[in-house]
Every structure is written in structure tokens, then in C-alpha cells.
Amino acid sequence: MSPVPLARPLGMTELFSRFVAEEATAGLRHDIRNRLTALRNGAFYVQRRLEKETELIGRDPRLLKFLTQIDQEAGAIAEVLGSRLPPVTEVAPVECGIDEVTAILESTTVLRAVELTRDDGALRVKGNAAELQVALFCLIENAAEAAGTLADATTRVHVRARDGWVTLEVDPGSDIDTAERLGLKISKRVAERWGGKLELSRSERGAMAALKLRAT
Amino acid sequence: MTRVLLVDDTESARGVLAALLEDEGHHVVEAGSLAEGRQRAVSGTFELAIVDRLLPDGDGSELVRELSQLKPAPVVVVLSGAATEQVAGAKLCLVKGGSPVELLEAIAGVLGKTR
């Protein structure tokens, strides 16, 4: 039996695309900030050494002017990078029922074998249901990719409520490839946006991803 | 002389900051990954650790937690290329790309508070 390819449910595509854009932007900001740091600190280091060890800056005022310009220009770029992006969902209920989130698993487009179990109770979490659906879907998608062609691999999802957290445990029945996976990054970003976290751990069947959300 | 552990996977940013800190009179030990940071952390005693958050082999906040449990524990400053919220165990969390003067003042400040 080959795993059934996952198709993103209708309605999720736009939100997913926005998360991908947000993730890509965050990556770019991170890389640019790293380089700005090297530039600004480097210019400052050169200036200090010139001042301490030579009389060059006194003899040629352009040296200090240019070094200052490097710092100012890099600072201006850093300021632009620091400006906030609009949120992915402008208006959002700040809490939702966990069943609204797991409803994504009932979508006809998520056909790979997924077993859902849950702790009892009306479980509610901090977060926007549509965003959390994307986070869960990314984990299911990652699980499907990780399981590859394992014929007997069923993804198990268990909803656990404990100590102020509601955790969606996603066990793909195999190892999880954590290296630079966009889906995992998006899940983590969504979880952190709502005060939660994404944890990866070993499980009896390989590895497990836990999307931990704040209970309300 | 303050012993500083500097963990950052971006070689250019790490190298320049190390030079600046050495110019301030500190002794700097560099690490380019989470694993290397862990290794260096237990290889000596540090008064200050500057840790990048996004490392190729994991989240720098894990190292921050581990460093804060060492005895004696170094003062930890998180310096990240991504906008970051407070990290448990860190005295200070800064975003990269800021003014070097302000960075050095902030570092002197956290060291001064604990001396």
C-alpha cells in the first residue's frame, strides 16, 4: 500500500501561503541581521584600532566619515528590518475548542491513515483555530513524508490535557526528519505566536512531535 | 579579564564580535554550533556567555538553560538574528544588527550587575 498523497484542504491554501511567506521573510531578516552585525561591529573595530594605534583618522577625516557612514547605513537597514509585519490573521478569536483544530483531520483531503484519540473534556486552547489547523496539518504532512512508503505506518494523534497545557501528540510511526523542514518551522512559529511550543522527542515507534498549546 | 563563551554559527559575525570583546580586554572562546558550545561550556569556567538562538544543530535556548545550571553559572546574553522574546536563564536578549556601542554597553552593564 502506498501512502496517499496529502492535499492541502481548500481554504487553507491562502493562510498556508502567508505562513510560508512569513517564514521566508523571517529567514531573510535573520540572515541580513547577521551580516549587518558583522558590518557594524567590523567598522567600529577598525575605527577603534585606527584611533588607538595610528594617527590616520586625524590626518584624513574621510576615514572616520566613511566608517560612520557604514554604521549609519547598516543601522538604517536594521531599523527597517525591525519594523513589525502585519499579523497573519488580522482578527482572530484568541481561543478555540481543540475539536475545531482536529476537525482538519476529518477533511476528505487528509486521507492518509490517521488515528485520533483524545482525553475527555471540553478542551479549549489559546489560539486561532485556522492557524492551529495549519500547524497540525504541517505536522501530519511531515509525518506522512517521514513515513514514506512504510505500508503499515499510521499516524497517531493524541490530544492530551495536563498541567495547563493541551498537547497534540503526532506520532508518525517512524522517525521525523527535523532538518530544515518548512512545515516544522511553521508549526513552531504558530505555536509560539500563541504562547505554546513545539517539542520533538523519541517515541516507541520512532519519533514524535508535540504541539503544546496553552489551555484556557 | 572576563572569560567569554561566544556561540554563533555565522563566522563573520562571531569573528568580529570576538575581536571587539578582546579589544575590551576579555578572553573569548568561540563555538560555531550548539554541540561545540556545549563542549566548550564544560571545558572551562566562564563569567559571560553570548549565545545565538538559531544554530544549525538546535535552539540556542537549550544551551542557555544548561549554562544557567552550571556552578558557577555564567551571565548569559542571547544575541539573535531573529526577533526574540525573553529566554529563560538569560539576563539579556538582544537582536543582532544593533549599534556596537550599545551592545558593548549592555554587556558591560550585565557584567557590572553581577560583579
Interface residues (C-beta under 8 A of the other chain):
Chain A: A26 R29 H30 D31 I32 R33 N34 R35 L36 T37 A38 R40 N41 G42 F44 Y45 R48 R49 D71 A74 G75 I77 A78 L81 G82
Chain B: T10 S12 A13 G15 V16 L17 A19 L20 D23 L54 S80 G81 A82 A83 V95 K96 G97 G98 S99 P100 V101 L103
